[in-house]
Amino acid sequence: MYQWGNIKVLPAMLLLPYPPNTLTPVQQRQALIYLLQRLAYREGDFTLSSGQKSSYYINCKPVTLHPQGAYLVGVLIQAALPAHTNAVAGLTLGADPVVTAVAMASVMASQGAQNLAALIVRKTIKAHGTQAALEGPLLPPGSRVWVLEDVVTTGTSALQAVEQVRAADYSVEGVLTLVDRQQGGTEYFSALDLPFKAIFSIQDLQTPVQLPL
């Protein structure tokens, strides 16, 4: 909220009427659900990247690239990561703002995972320069990395990031997603012996949240 003369004004870009860093962890969680419902969740007839048909679609980028949304994504995911984590990685493009937000949140964190490197995994290795599959700081072999996703449906898209991170001689500790559509991801990662976490389920997004929190 900003003061304009005697009138308090909420800038058009800001959907929450208070700074997200002033909220409690429970309120931050509810605030992020509110933003996801307002900006990311849509109902209709959609075809997913997995080829499945769906009556709803979740595009998290309007939230992960939103000033308040990015902050909340960063602090909530950072808080869910083990303290011994060294880095977070994700497949471009959806995970790019997610890993960046989490790395930024980890710099300010007083507990849990701190000072995390952010790694972006290319879908195709570039044919020029260093021909890198990963973009980001060079880490020591065996560094502990969590692969991040914005949305998980079946889980197969995250596997490409997992394989590239392992190919760089890092240890993949697990996969963490902002939203789990609960359409096979948990079972898929379990079969691969990969720990899997989700900040929100599809039910969280389909249960209305109203302001004030």
N, C-alpha and C positions, 0 to 999 in steps of 0.2 A: 504494500500500500504506500502510495506517495502523496505528499501534500502539495496541492496547487491552490495557493491562496488559502481560503478557509475550507476548501473542499478536498476530501481524501479521494484519490484516483487510483484505480487498479489498471496498470498498463495492459493493452490488449493481449500481449504475448503471455502475460502471467495469469494462469487460471486459478492459482491458489492465492488467497488474500493475505497470506502471511509467509515469511521466509521459511523454506523447508528445514533450514538448520536450527530453527527454534522449536521444532516439534519433537515430541517423544518418539522413541522407536516404533511404538504401536501406531501413533498418529502418522508417522512417515510411511509406514506400510499402507495404511488406509488412503493416504494422499496419493501414493503411486497407483493404487488400484483405481482411484478416481480419475487420474490422468489417462490411464490405459483405457478405461471405459469411454472417456470423452474423445480420445484421439486415435486409439489403436484398434478398437474392436468394432467390427461391422458385420451386419447380418445380410444375407442374400444368397445367391448361387455362385459358388467359387470353385475353381480347380486349384489345388495346392501344388507345390513344387514336387511333392511325392506322386502326383497324378491322381490322388484321391479327390472325390467331390466332397464339398462341405457346405453347410448352411450358414457358416460364419467364417470370417477371416480376421486375422490379427496381424497388423503391420505395426511393429513397435517403433520404427524409425521416427515417426512424428513425436514420440515420447522420449526416446533416447537422445534425440537431437534438440529437445526442448530444454531451456535453461533450468527450470525447476525439475523436470523429469530426469535429466542427466544427473543432477545432484542426488536425487533419491535413488536412482538405479545404482550409482556408485556406492553410496553408503550402505544400502541394504545388501548388495552382493558382497561387498568387502566384509561385512559382519558375518556372512555365512561361510567364509573361507577359513580353513585351518590356519593357525598362526604360523606354521612352518612353510607356507606357500611362498615361492620365490617370484612367480610370474603368472599372468593370465594370458590366454591366447584365444583367438577366434577367427573363423572363416570370414573373409571379406564378402559382402559389404555389411550385412546385418550386424555382425559382432564388432565392427570397427568402433562405433561410439560407445559400445558397452565396455570393451576392454580399456578404452581411454578413460571413461568415467571411473572405473574401479581403480585404475592406477592412481588417478588424481585423489580419490577418496583415501587410498592407503597411505598417502603422504601425510595427511592430517590425522590419521587414526592414532589413538593412544593405546589401543589394544587390538589383539587379533593380527591378521595379516597386514604387514606394513611395508612401505617402499617397494611396491610390486612393479616389475617391468611389464609393459604391454607388448604383446606380439600379435601381428596381423598375418594371417595365413592366406597366401594367394591361392586362387582357384586353379590358375595355370602358372607355371614357372615362367618368368620373363625371359625372353631370348637374348637380352642384351645386358651389358654391365656385369654384375656379379651373379646373375641368373639365380637370384635368391627365391626360395619358396616361402621364407619367413622374413617379415620386416620388423625391425625393432632392435633393442640392445643385444649384443652377443653375450650369452650367459655361460657359466661353467657347465661342463658336461654333468648330467645327472640332476640339474636344477629341477625343482618340483613345480609343475605347471598344472593349472586347472584350465580346461577348455570351456569357454563361455559361449552361450547361444542366446539369441533374443527369444526365439520360439522353437520348441521341439515338438514334432509330430511323431514320426516313426524313429527318429534318431540317426538316420543314415547320413544326413549332411554333416553332422558333427564328426563322423568317423574320418572324413578327409582331413580335418584339422588335427585330429588325434594322430593320424599316421604321419603327417608332416612334422609335428612336434617331436614325435618319437624318432623320426629320421634325422632330426637335428641333435640327437643324443641327449634329449631331455626326458624327464620322467613325467608321464601324464598321470596325475593323481586322481582325476575324475572329470566329469562333465557337469556343469551347472548352467541351468537355463533360467531366464527371467519368467517365462510362461511355459508350462507343460500342458499341451492339448490332451494328454492322456489317451493317445492312440497308438500305443505300442513302444514308446521310448523307454520306459522303465524296464520292460522285458528285454528289449534289444540290448541295452547297456548291461543288464544283469548277465545275459548270455555271453557278453564279451568280458565279464569280470571287471567292469568299470563302475566305480561309485557314481551315482547320479543324484543330483539335487535340483529342486525347483523352488524358486521364490514364491511363485503363484501357480495355482491350478486353473483350468478353464472355469471351474465353478466359482472361483474368486472373481473372475471378470464378469461372470453372468449374474452375480449378486449385487444389486445396485448399492452404491455408496453415495451419500449426499454430504455436502458441506453445510454447516461446520462439522469437523470431524469430532 
